[in-house]
Amino acid sequence: MPEAQNDDAIREDQIKRLVKQFEITLRKRLKNGVRPLHEIEQEVEEIGETVKETITRDVIDALGNGYRTSRALCECGNLAKYGGDRNRAMVTLHGDVSFCRSYYYCCDCKEGFCPLDCDLRIGAGRVSGSVQALIARFCSYLPFEMAGKELEEVCGIELSTTTIQRYAKRMGDRIGREWDCLLAQVRAEQAPPSGLRPKRLYESMDGVKVHIGGNWRDVKLGVAYHRSPKGIVNRTAYYGSTEHSRDFGPRMLALGHRLGADCCSDIEVVADGAEWIWQETGKYQPRSVQVLDYYHLTEHLWEAANARFKPQTAEGRQWITLQEGRLLADEADLVIQDVRDWRPRKKASIEIRRKLIAYMLTHRHRMNYQSLRAKGYDIGSGIMEASCKTVVKSRMSAAGMRWEEPGANAVLNLSTHWRTTHNPGFLKYAN
């Protein structure tokens, strides 16, 4: 009890000292009189930054140097010997901070450590966890150099592009390892409960071309989402990777688990006709409701209409209207028969006809759009199409961008994490 009272007294003295210091700062720097609002804003911002920096320094100084005794317990279980004090400088949200820590060295495991670093939960780098989280956030949607400029402009923190890139990649890698762990748990049926109980879970997959390793390669992107009773998308989760489709397929199990697949028996997969998507869906989610994207199908029909009636003709538009009506009335067989009845003479048109018939026959069981809509299933993958642009292309396909595979996957992890709703932020991946 006396020790607690002493701590309270020290804290009260600290608060009084800081308040007095802030009063002096306000009297010196807070101006009088009418002036433009932007000047008032700048003035208050500068005072606020000074206050935050002062508090940060004072609180850290009040912690002392972490000295235990001449010996301190090492993680290996043996006692480490005190080896003097060592200075450390950190970049924080509120300016650069330097402080002194007691250093201990363990002769058994040949490792040294500072107890104060453990108390503050800071790693080996010179950037605080909060700043690292900001780096990850900015790098999730901005090129590294621009992220550095935003960090300096918005937060007054100046770091080199190389430093920003290094921390961004490190946190992206940690997110990737978390996905690996979750997938292993799901496959072993040992994953922790998601805590979600959706009535229906919607999923989709697609590929986006990105310049990686000197070539244009497919980046695979998966999305899982919920809809509210009114049909509004109210929760989404993403996963992206440069993996081969056979490795990406099982990732959808982990992605689905994140959004409640462990407590949901009604799962829909809606996507375009890419062969790899349906192969992986068949392997890992054979009981899902599978839907061929209606709008992708109509694009193929338009290609046939333009070949059959020439582009932008009334006959072509009428033919498309007829086929769309049939598709939305669960009469896909009539659409297939109509294409079969077409007898083109040109080689290009013959090939278009052949591919379209094969496409529709392959996906015939995924084209009952009237029945699907009546039950509330999505018949289009518009969310997936938009996600390819916002999650992948906007971050990774700007002019001149070239990637190596490790960096591409790390940034994909940042981008997908940031755009996932209800995400826990990046602080847990720092240090």
C-alpha positions as a Markdown table, in Angstrom:
| # | Residue | x | y | z |
|---|---|---|---|---|
| 1 | Met | 0.0 | 0.0 | 0.0 |
| 2 | Pro | 2.7 | 2.6 | 0.8 |
| 3 | Glu | 4.4 | 1.7 | -2.5 |
| 4 | Ala | 1.1 | 2.4 | -4.4 |
| 5 | Gln | 0.7 | 5.7 | -2.6 |
| 6 | Asn | 4.3 | 6.7 | -3.5 |
| 7 | Asp | 3.5 | 5.9 | -7.2 |
| 8 | Asp | 0.4 | 8.1 | -7.0 |
| 9 | Ala | 2.4 | 10.9 | -5.5 |
| 10 | Ile | 5.1 | 10.7 | -8.2 |
| 11 | Arg | 2.4 | 10.7 | -10.9 |
| 12 | Glu | 0.7 | 13.8 | -9.3 |
| 13 | Asp | 4.0 | 15.6 | -9.2 |
| 14 | Gln | 4.6 | 14.7 | -12.9 |
| 15 | Ile | 1.2 | 16.0 | -13.9 |
| 16 | Lys | 1.6 | 19.2 | -12.0 |
| 17 | Arg | 5.1 | 19.8 | -13.6 |
| 18 | Leu | 3.7 | 19.1 | -17.1 |
| 19 | Val | 0.7 | 21.4 | -16.6 |
| 20 | Lys | 3.0 | 24.2 | -15.5 |
| 21 | Gln | 5.2 | 23.7 | -18.5 |
| 22 | Phe | 2.2 | 23.7 | -20.9 |
| 23 | Glu | 0.9 | 26.9 | -19.3 |
| 24 | Ile | 4.2 | 28.6 | -20.1 |
| 25 | Thr | 4.1 | 27.3 | -23.6 |
| 26 | Leu | 0.6 | 28.5 | -24.2 |
| 27 | Arg | 1.3 | 31.9 | -22.8 |
| 28 | Lys | 4.3 | 32.2 | -25.1 |
| 29 | Arg | 2.9 | 30.8 | -28.4 |
| 30 | Leu | -0.9 | 31.3 | -28.3 |
| 31 | Lys | -1.6 | 34.6 | -30.1 |
| 32 | Asn | -4.3 | 37.2 | -29.5 |
| 33 | Gly | -6.6 | 39.0 | -31.9 |
| 34 | Val | -8.4 | 38.2 | -35.1 |
| 35 | Arg | -6.5 | 36.2 | -37.8 |
| 36 | Pro | -7.3 | 33.8 | -40.6 |
| 37 | Leu | -8.6 | 30.4 | -39.6 |
| 38 | His | -5.8 | 28.6 | -41.3 |
| 39 | Glu | -3.3 | 30.5 | -39.2 |
| 40 | Ile | -5.2 | 29.5 | -36.0 |
| 41 | Glu | -5.2 | 25.9 | -37.1 |
| 42 | Gln | -1.4 | 26.0 | -37.8 |
| 43 | Glu | -0.7 | 27.7 | -34.5 |
| 44 | Val | -2.8 | 25.1 | -32.5 |
| 45 | Glu | -1.2 | 22.2 | -34.5 |
| 46 | Glu | 2.3 | 23.4 | -33.6 |
| 47 | Ile | 1.5 | 23.8 | -29.9 |
| 48 | Gly | -0.2 | 20.4 | -29.9 |
| 49 | Glu | 2.9 | 18.7 | -31.4 |
| 50 | Thr | 5.1 | 20.3 | -28.8 |
| 51 | Val | 2.8 | 19.1 | -26.0 |
| 52 | Lys | 2.7 | 15.6 | -27.4 |
| 53 | Glu | 6.4 | 15.4 | -27.8 |
| 54 | Thr | 7.0 | 16.7 | -24.3 |
| 55 | Ile | 4.6 | 14.2 | -22.7 |
| 56 | Thr | 6.2 | 11.3 | -24.6 |
| 57 | Arg | 9.7 | 12.3 | -23.5 |
| 58 | Asp | 8.7 | 12.9 | -19.9 |
| 59 | Val | 6.7 | 9.6 | -19.5 |
| 60 | Ile | 9.6 | 7.6 | -21.0 |
| 61 | Asp | 12.2 | 9.3 | -18.7 |
| 62 | Ala | 10.0 | 8.6 | -15.7 |
| 63 | Leu | 10.3 | 4.9 | -16.4 |
| 64 | Gly | 14.0 | 4.9 | -15.5 |
| 65 | Asn | 16.6 | 2.8 | -17.2 |
| 66 | Gly | 15.2 | -0.6 | -16.4 |
| 67 | Tyr | 17.9 | -1.6 | -14.0 |
| 68 | Arg | 17.0 | -4.7 | -12.0 |
| 69 | Thr | 20.0 | -5.7 | -9.9 |
| 70 | Ser | 23.5 | -6.9 | -10.9 |
| 71 | Arg | 21.8 | -10.0 | -12.3 |
| 72 | Ala | 18.6 | -10.3 | -14.4 |
| 73 | Leu | 16.7 | -13.4 | -15.5 |
| 74 | Cys | 17.3 | -14.2 | -19.2 |
| 75 | Glu | 14.7 | -15.9 | -21.5 |
| 76 | Cys | 16.8 | -19.0 | -21.5 |
| 77 | Gly | 16.2 | -19.4 | -17.7 |
| 78 | Asn | 19.7 | -18.4 | -16.6 |
| 79 | Leu | 20.9 | -15.2 | -14.9 |
| 80 | Ala | 22.4 | -12.5 | -17.1 |
| 81 | Lys | 25.0 | -10.1 | -15.8 |
| 82 | Tyr | 24.6 | -6.3 | -15.8 |
| 83 | Gly | 26.9 | -4.8 | -18.5 |
| 84 | Gly | 26.4 | -1.0 | -18.1 |
| 85 | Asp | 23.9 | 1.4 | -19.6 |
| 86 | Arg | 23.3 | 2.0 | -23.3 |
| 87 | Asn | 21.6 | 4.8 | -25.1 |
| 88 | Arg | 18.9 | 4.3 | -27.7 |
| 89 | Ala | 17.1 | 6.6 | -30.1 |
| 90 | Met | 13.6 | 6.0 | -31.4 |
| 91 | Val | 11.4 | 7.6 | -34.0 |
| 92 | Thr | 7.9 | 8.0 | -32.5 |
| 93 | Leu | 4.7 | 9.6 | -33.5 |
| 94 | His | 5.7 | 12.6 | -31.5 |
| 95 | Gly | 9.3 | 13.1 | -32.5 |
| 96 | Asp | 12.6 | 11.5 | -31.9 |
| 97 | Val | 13.2 | 10.2 | -28.4 |
| 98 | Ser | 16.5 | 9.2 | -26.8 |
| 99 | Phe | 16.7 | 7.3 | -23.5 |
| 100 | Cys | 19.2 | 5.2 | -21.5 |
| 101 | Arg | 18.7 | 1.5 | -20.7 |
| 102 | Ser | 20.5 | -1.0 | -18.6 |
| 103 | Tyr | 22.1 | -3.8 | -20.6 |
| 104 | Tyr | 22.5 | -7.4 | -19.5 |
| 105 | Tyr | 24.5 | -10.2 | -21.1 |
| 106 | Cys | 23.9 | -13.9 | -20.7 |
| 107 | Cys | 27.0 | -16.1 | -20.9 |
| 108 | Asp | 24.9 | -19.2 | -21.3 |
| 109 | Cys | 22.9 | -18.3 | -24.5 |
| 110 | Lys | 25.4 | -15.6 | -25.6 |
| 111 | Glu | 22.6 | -13.1 | -25.9 |
| 112 | Gly | 22.2 | -9.6 | -24.6 |
| 113 | Phe | 19.0 | -7.7 | -23.7 |
| 114 | Cys | 17.7 | -4.6 | -22.1 |
| 115 | Pro | 14.7 | -5.1 | -19.7 |
| 116 | Leu | 13.3 | -1.6 | -20.5 |
| 117 | Asp | 13.0 | -2.6 | -24.2 |
| 118 | Cys | 10.9 | -5.6 | -23.1 |
| 119 | Asp | 8.8 | -3.3 | -20.8 |
| 120 | Leu | 8.2 | -0.9 | -23.7 |
| 121 | Arg | 7.7 | -3.8 | -26.2 |
| 122 | Ile | 10.0 | -2.4 | -28.8 |
| 123 | Gly | 12.0 | -4.6 | -31.2 |
| 124 | Ala | 15.5 | -4.1 | -32.6 |
| 125 | Gly | 14.6 | -1.3 | -35.0 |
| 126 | Arg | 14.6 | 2.4 | -34.4 |
| 127 | Val | 11.0 | 3.0 | -35.4 |
| 128 | Ser | 8.1 | 2.7 | -32.9 |
| 129 | Gly | 5.3 | 0.3 | -33.4 |
| 130 | Ser | 2.8 | 3.1 | -34.0 |
| 131 | Val | 5.0 | 4.6 | -36.7 |
| 132 | Gln | 5.4 | 1.2 | -38.3 |
| 133 | Ala | 1.7 | 0.8 | -38.4 |
| 134 | Leu | 1.4 | 4.1 | -40.2 |
| 135 | Ile | 4.0 | 3.0 | -42.7 |
| 136 | Ala | 2.1 | -0.2 | -43.4 |
| 137 | Arg | -1.2 | 1.8 | -43.8 |
| 138 | Phe | 0.3 | 4.3 | -46.2 |
| 139 | Cys | 2.2 | 1.6 | -48.2 |
| 140 | Ser | -1.0 | -0.4 | -48.6 |
| 141 | Tyr | -2.3 | 2.1 | -51.1 |
| 142 | Leu | 0.6 | 4.4 | -52.0 |
| 143 | Pro | 4.0 | 3.7 | -53.7 |
| 144 | Phe | 6.9 | 3.7 | -51.1 |
| 145 | Glu | 8.2 | 7.1 | -52.1 |
| 146 | Met | 4.8 | 8.7 | -51.9 |
| 147 | Ala | 4.1 | 7.0 | -48.6 |
| 148 | Gly | 7.3 | 8.6 | -47.2 |
| 149 | Lys | 6.1 | 12.0 | -48.4 |
| 150 | Glu | 2.7 | 11.6 | -46.8 |
| 151 | Leu | 4.3 | 10.4 | -43.5 |
| 152 | Glu | 6.4 | 13.6 | -43.5 |
| 153 | Glu | 3.6 | 15.9 | -44.5 |
| 154 | Val | 0.9 | 14.5 | -42.3 |
| 155 | Cys | 2.9 | 13.4 | -39.3 |
| 156 | Gly | 6.2 | 15.3 | -39.5 |
| 157 | Ile | 8.1 | 12.0 | -39.6 |
| 158 | Glu | 11.0 | 11.9 | -42.0 |
| 159 | Leu | 12.3 | 8.4 | -43.0 |
| 160 | Ser | 14.1 | 7.2 | -46.1 |
| 161 | Thr | 12.3 | 5.3 | -48.8 |
| 162 | Thr | 14.5 | 2.3 | -48.2 |
| 163 | Thr | 13.5 | 2.3 | -44.5 |
| 164 | Ile | 9.8 | 2.6 | -45.3 |
| 165 | Gln | 10.1 | -0.2 | -47.9 |
| 166 | Arg | 11.9 | -2.4 | -45.4 |
| 167 | Tyr | 9.3 | -2.0 | -42.6 |
| 168 | Ala | 6.4 | -2.4 | -45.1 |
| 169 | Lys | 7.8 | -5.7 | -46.4 |
| 170 | Arg | 8.5 | -6.9 | -42.9 |
| 171 | Met | 4.9 | -6.3 | -41.8 |
| 172 | Gly | 3.5 | -7.7 | -45.0 |
| 173 | Asp | 5.5 | -10.9 | -44.5 |
| 174 | Arg | 4.1 | -11.2 | -41.0 |
| 175 | Ile | 0.5 | -10.9 | -42.3 |
| 176 | Gly | 1.4 | -13.7 | -44.8 |
| 177 | Arg | 2.7 | -15.9 | -42.0 |
| 178 | Glu | -0.5 | -15.4 | -40.1 |
| 179 | Trp | -2.5 | -16.6 | -43.2 |
| 180 | Asp | -0.2 | -19.6 | -43.4 |
| 181 | Cys | -0.9 | -20.5 | -39.8 |
| 182 | Leu | -4.7 | -20.0 | -40.2 |
| 183 | Leu | -4.7 | -22.3 | -43.3 |
| 184 | Ala | -2.8 | -25.0 | -41.4 |
| 185 | Gln | -5.3 | -24.8 | -38.5 |
| 186 | Val | -8.3 | -24.9 | -40.8 |
| 187 | Arg | -7.0 | -27.9 | -42.7 |
| 188 | Ala | -6.2 | -29.7 | -39.4 |
| 189 | Glu | -9.7 | -28.7 | -38.1 |
| 190 | Gln | -8.0 | -26.8 | -35.2 |
| 191 | Ala | -8.8 | -23.2 | -36.2 |
| 192 | Pro | -10.2 | -20.9 | -33.5 |
| 193 | Pro | -13.9 | -20.1 | -33.9 |
| 194 | Ser | -14.4 | -17.1 | -36.2 |
| 195 | Gly | -17.1 | -15.7 | -33.9 |
| 196 | Leu | -19.3 | -15.0 | -36.9 |
| 197 | Arg | -22.6 | -16.7 | -37.9 |
| 198 | Pro | -23.7 | -15.5 | -41.3 |
| 199 | Lys | -26.8 | -16.9 | -42.8 |
| 200 | Arg | -25.0 | -17.0 | -46.2 |
| 201 | Leu | -21.4 | -16.4 | -47.1 |
| 202 | Tyr | -20.5 | -15.1 | -50.6 |
| 203 | Glu | -17.2 | -15.7 | -52.2 |
| 204 | Ser | -15.4 | -14.9 | -55.5 |
| 205 | Met | -12.0 | -15.2 | -57.1 |
| 206 | Asp | -10.2 | -13.7 | -60.1 |
| 207 | Gly | -6.8 | -13.0 | -61.6 |
| 208 | Val | -5.1 | -9.7 | -62.3 |
| 209 | Lys | -2.0 | -9.2 | -64.5 |
| 210 | Val | 0.9 | -7.5 | -62.7 |
| 211 | His | 4.5 | -7.1 | -63.9 |
| 212 | Ile | 6.5 | -9.5 | -61.6 |
| 213 | Gly | 10.0 | -10.8 | -62.0 |
| 214 | Gly | 10.3 | -9.4 | -65.5 |
| 215 | Asn | 7.1 | -10.9 | -66.8 |
| 216 | Trp | 3.4 | -10.2 | -66.7 |
| 217 | Arg | 1.9 | -12.7 | -64.2 |
| 218 | Asp | -1.5 | -13.4 | -62.7 |
| 219 | Val | -2.1 | -12.1 | -59.2 |
| 220 | Lys | -4.9 | -14.2 | -57.6 |
| 221 | Leu | -7.4 | -12.3 | -55.5 |
| 222 | Gly | -10.1 | -13.8 | -53.4 |
| 223 | Val | -13.0 | -12.0 | -51.6 |
| 224 | Ala | -15.5 | -13.2 | -49.1 |
| 225 | Tyr | -18.4 | -11.0 | -48.0 |
| 226 | His | -21.7 | -10.8 | -46.1 |
| 227 | Arg | -24.9 | -9.0 | -47.1 |
| 228 | Ser | -27.3 | -7.4 | -44.7 |
| 229 | Pro | -31.0 | -8.4 | -44.8 |
| 230 | Lys | -31.5 | -5.4 | -47.1 |
| 231 | Gly | -28.9 | -6.8 | -49.5 |
| 232 | Ile | -26.1 | -4.3 | -48.7 |
| 233 | Val | -22.5 | -5.6 | -48.4 |
| 234 | Asn | -21.6 | -4.9 | -44.8 |
| 235 | Arg | -18.5 | -7.0 | -44.2 |
| 236 | Thr | -15.6 | -8.1 | -46.6 |
| 237 | Ala | -12.3 | -9.9 | -46.3 |
| 238 | Tyr | -9.6 | -10.2 | -49.0 |
| 239 | Tyr | -6.6 | -12.5 | -49.7 |
| 240 | Gly | -4.2 | -11.9 | -52.6 |
| 241 | Ser | -1.2 | -13.8 | -53.8 |
| 242 | Thr | 1.1 | -14.6 | -56.7 |
| 243 | Glu | 0.7 | -18.3 | -56.0 |
| 244 | His | -0.2 | -20.9 | -58.6 |
| 245 | Ser | -3.9 | -21.7 | -58.7 |
| 246 | Arg | -3.4 | -25.1 | -57.1 |
| 247 | Asp | -1.8 | -23.4 | -54.0 |
| 248 | Phe | -4.3 | -20.5 | -54.0 |
| 249 | Gly | -7.4 | -22.7 | -54.0 |
| 250 | Pro | -7.1 | -23.9 | -50.4 |
| 251 | Arg | -6.5 | -20.3 | -49.3 |
| 252 | Met | -10.2 | -19.7 | -49.9 |
| 253 | Leu | -10.8 | -22.1 | -47.0 |
| 254 | Ala | -8.9 | -19.8 | -44.7 |
| 255 | Leu | -10.5 | -16.7 | -46.2 |
| 256 | Gly | -14.0 | -18.2 | -45.7 |
| 257 | His | -13.2 | -19.1 | -42.1 |
| 258 | Arg | -12.3 | -15.5 | -41.4 |
| 259 | Leu | -15.9 | -14.6 | -42.3 |
| 260 | Gly | -17.7 | -17.4 | -40.6 |
| 261 | Ala | -17.5 | -20.4 | -42.9 |
| 262 | Asp | -17.1 | -22.5 | -39.7 |
| 263 | Cys | -20.7 | -21.6 | -38.8 |
| 264 | Cys | -22.3 | -21.3 | -42.2 |
| 265 | Ser | -23.6 | -24.1 | -44.5 |
| 266 | Asp | -24.8 | -21.8 | -47.2 |
| 267 | Ile | -21.8 | -20.6 | -49.3 |
| 268 | Glu | -22.0 | -19.2 | -52.8 |
| 269 | Val | -19.1 | -18.9 | -55.2 |
| 270 | Val | -19.8 | -16.5 | -58.1 |
| 271 | Ala | -17.1 | -15.9 | -60.7 |
| 272 | Asp | -16.3 | -15.7 | -64.4 |
| 273 | Gly | -15.5 | -18.8 | -66.5 |
| 274 | Ala | -11.8 | -19.1 | -65.7 |
| 275 | Glu | -11.1 | -22.8 | -65.5 |
| 276 | Trp | -8.8 | -22.6 | -62.5 |
| 277 | Ile | -11.5 | -21.0 | -60.4 |
| 278 | Trp | -13.9 | -23.8 | -60.8 |
| 279 | Gln | -11.3 | -26.5 | -60.5 |
| 280 | Glu | -10.2 | -25.2 | -57.1 |
| 281 | Thr | -13.8 | -24.6 | -56.0 |
| 282 | Gly | -14.7 | -28.2 | -56.9 |
| 283 | Lys | -11.7 | -29.5 | -54.9 |
| 284 | Tyr | -12.2 | -27.4 | -51.8 |
| 285 | Gln | -15.8 | -26.3 | -51.8 |
| 286 | Pro | -17.8 | -28.9 | -53.7 |
| 287 | Arg | -21.0 | -28.2 | -51.7 |
| 288 | Ser | -21.0 | -24.5 | -52.5 |
| 289 | Val | -23.6 | -22.9 | -54.7 |
| 290 | Gln | -21.7 | -22.2 | -57.9 |
| 291 | Val | -22.7 | -19.3 | -60.2 |
| 292 | Leu | -21.3 | -18.2 | -63.5 |
| 293 | Asp | -21.1 | -14.4 | -63.6 |
| 294 | Tyr | -24.1 | -13.4 | -65.7 |
| 295 | Tyr | -22.4 | -10.3 | -67.1 |
| 296 | His | -19.3 | -12.1 | -68.3 |
| 297 | Leu | -21.6 | -14.5 | -70.1 |
| 298 | Thr | -23.4 | -11.7 | -71.8 |
| 299 | Glu | -20.1 | -10.2 | -72.9 |
| 300 | His | -19.4 | -13.5 | -74.7 |
| 301 | Leu | -22.9 | -13.3 | -76.2 |
| 302 | Trp | -22.2 | -9.8 | -77.4 |
| 303 | Glu | -19.1 | -11.1 | -79.2 |
| 304 | Ala | -21.2 | -13.6 | -81.0 |
| 305 | Ala | -23.9 | -11.0 | -81.8 |
| 306 | Asn | -21.3 | -8.7 | -83.3 |
| 307 | Ala | -19.9 | -11.5 | -85.4 |
| 308 | Arg | -23.3 | -12.7 | -86.5 |
| 309 | Phe | -25.1 | -9.4 | -87.2 |
| 310 | Lys | -22.1 | -7.0 | -87.4 |
| 311 | Pro | -21.3 | -4.5 | -84.6 |
| 312 | Gln | -23.9 | -1.9 | -83.4 |
| 313 | Thr | -26.8 | -3.2 | -85.4 |
| 314 | Ala | -30.5 | -3.3 | -84.4 |
| 315 | Glu | -30.6 | -7.0 | -85.2 |
| 316 | Gly | -27.7 | -7.7 | -82.8 |
| 317 | Arg | -29.3 | -5.7 | -80.0 |
| 318 | Gln | -32.6 | -7.5 | -80.5 |
| 319 | Trp | -30.8 | -10.9 | -80.4 |
| 320 | Ile | -29.0 | -10.0 | -77.2 |
| 321 | Thr | -32.3 | -8.8 | -75.6 |
| 322 | Leu | -33.9 | -12.1 | -76.5 |
| 323 | Gln | -31.0 | -14.2 | -75.0 |
| 324 | Glu | -30.8 | -12.1 | -71.8 |
| 325 | Gly | -34.5 | -12.6 | -71.3 |
| 326 | Arg | -34.1 | -16.4 | -71.7 |
| 327 | Leu | -31.1 | -16.5 | -69.3 |
| 328 | Leu | -33.1 | -14.6 | -66.7 |
| 329 | Ala | -36.0 | -17.0 | -67.1 |
| 330 | Asp | -34.0 | -20.2 | -66.6 |
| 331 | Glu | -34.0 | -21.0 | -70.3 |
| 332 | Ala | -30.3 | -21.3 | -70.9 |
| 333 | Asp | -30.9 | -24.3 | -73.1 |
| 334 | Leu | -32.7 | -22.1 | -75.6 |
| 335 | Val | -29.7 | -19.8 | -75.7 |
| 336 | Ile | -27.4 | -22.7 | -76.4 |
| 337 | Gln | -29.7 | -24.0 | -79.1 |
| 338 | Asp | -29.9 | -20.5 | -80.8 |
| 339 | Val | -26.1 | -20.3 | -80.9 |
| 340 | Arg | -26.0 | -23.8 | -82.3 |
| 341 | Asp | -28.5 | -22.9 | -85.1 |
| 342 | Trp | -26.1 | -20.1 | -86.2 |
| 343 | Arg | -24.1 | -21.3 | -89.3 |
| 344 | Pro | -21.2 | -18.9 | -89.8 |
| 345 | Arg | -18.9 | -19.2 | -92.8 |
| 346 | Lys | -15.9 | -17.1 | -91.7 |
| 347 | Lys | -13.2 | -19.0 | -89.7 |
| 348 | Ala | -13.2 | -16.3 | -87.0 |
| 349 | Ser | -16.9 | -16.6 | -86.5 |
| 350 | Ile | -16.8 | -20.4 | -86.5 |
| 351 | Glu | -14.3 | -20.2 | -83.7 |
| 352 | Ile | -16.4 | -17.7 | -81.7 |
| 353 | Arg | -19.4 | -20.1 | -82.1 |
| 354 | Arg | -17.4 | -23.1 | -81.0 |
| 355 | Lys | -15.9 | -21.5 | -77.9 |
| 356 | Leu | -19.3 | -20.0 | -76.9 |
| 357 | Ile | -21.1 | -23.3 | -77.1 |
| 358 | Ala | -18.3 | -25.0 | -75.2 |
| 359 | Tyr | -18.3 | -22.2 | -72.6 |
| 360 | Met | -22.1 | -22.5 | -72.0 |
| 361 | Leu | -22.2 | -26.3 | -71.9 |
| 362 | Thr | -19.3 | -26.3 | -69.4 |
| 363 | His | -21.1 | -23.9 | -67.1 |
| 364 | Arg | -24.7 | -24.9 | -67.8 |
| 365 | His | -25.4 | -25.9 | -64.2 |
| 366 | Arg | -24.2 | -22.5 | -63.0 |
| 367 | Met | -26.6 | -20.5 | -65.2 |
| 368 | Asn | -30.0 | -20.9 | -63.6 |
| 369 | Tyr | -30.2 | -17.2 | -62.9 |
| 370 | Gln | -34.0 | -16.9 | -62.3 |
| 371 | Ser | -33.9 | -19.6 | -59.6 |
| 372 | Leu | -30.7 | -18.2 | -58.1 |
| 373 | Arg | -32.1 | -14.6 | -57.9 |
| 374 | Ala | -35.3 | -15.8 | -56.3 |
| 375 | Lys | -33.3 | -17.3 | -53.5 |
| 376 | Gly | -31.2 | -14.2 | -53.0 |
| 377 | Tyr | -27.9 | -15.4 | -54.6 |
| 378 | Asp | -25.7 | -13.0 | -56.5 |
| 379 | Ile | -25.6 | -13.6 | -60.2 |
| 380 | Gly | -22.8 | -11.1 | -60.9 |
| 381 | Ser | -19.3 | -10.8 | -59.5 |
| 382 | Gly | -19.2 | -7.0 | -59.6 |
| 383 | Ile | -17.6 | -6.9 | -56.1 |
| 384 | Met | -14.8 | -9.0 | -57.4 |
| 385 | Glu | -14.3 | -6.8 | -60.5 |
| 386 | Ala | -14.2 | -3.7 | -58.4 |
| 387 | Ser | -11.8 | -5.3 | -55.9 |
| 388 | Cys | -9.4 | -6.2 | -58.7 |
| 389 | Lys | -9.1 | -2.5 | -59.5 |
| 390 | Thr | -9.0 | -1.1 | -56.0 |
| 391 | Val | -7.1 | -3.8 | -54.1 |
| 392 | Val | -4.6 | -4.9 | -56.8 |
| 393 | Lys | -4.4 | -2.6 | -59.8 |
| 394 | Ser | -4.5 | 0.7 | -58.0 |
| 395 | Arg | -1.5 | -0.3 | -55.8 |
| 396 | Met | 0.5 | -2.5 | -58.0 |
| 397 | Ser | -0.1 | -1.6 | -61.7 |
| 398 | Ala | 0.7 | 2.1 | -61.8 |
| 399 | Ala | 2.9 | 3.3 | -64.7 |
| 400 | Gly | 6.5 | 2.0 | -64.4 |
| 401 | Met | 5.9 | -0.3 | -61.5 |
| 402 | Arg | 7.9 | -3.5 | -61.5 |
| 403 | Trp | 8.0 | -6.1 | -58.7 |
| 404 | Glu | 9.9 | -9.1 | -57.4 |
| 405 | Glu | 7.8 | -11.9 | -56.0 |
| 406 | Pro | 8.6 | -11.4 | -52.3 |
| 407 | Gly | 7.9 | -7.7 | -52.4 |
| 408 | Ala | 4.7 | -8.2 | -54.4 |
| 409 | Asn | 3.3 | -10.7 | -52.0 |
| 410 | Ala | 4.2 | -8.5 | -49.0 |
| 411 | Val | 2.4 | -5.4 | -50.5 |
| 412 | Leu | -0.5 | -7.6 | -51.5 |
| 413 | Asn | -0.9 | -8.6 | -47.9 |
| 414 | Leu | -0.9 | -5.0 | -46.8 |
| 415 | Ser | -3.4 | -3.9 | -49.4 |
| 416 | Thr | -5.8 | -6.8 | -48.8 |
| 417 | His | -5.5 | -6.3 | -45.0 |
| 418 | Trp | -6.2 | -2.6 | -45.1 |
| 419 | Arg | -9.3 | -3.0 | -47.3 |
| 420 | Thr | -10.7 | -5.8 | -45.3 |
| 421 | Thr | -13.5 | -4.4 | -43.2 |
| 422 | His | -13.3 | -4.7 | -39.4 |
| 423 | Asn | -9.5 | -5.2 | -39.7 |
| 424 | Pro | -7.5 | -5.0 | -36.5 |
| 425 | Gly | -5.1 | -2.4 | -37.9 |
| 426 | Phe | -1.3 | -3.0 | -38.4 |
| 427 | Leu | 0.0 | -2.4 | -34.9 |
| 428 | Lys | -0.1 | -6.1 | -34.1 |
| 429 | Tyr | 2.4 | -6.8 | -36.9 |
| 430 | Ala | 4.9 | -4.1 | -35.8 |
| 431 | Asn | 8.3 | -4.7 | -34.1 |
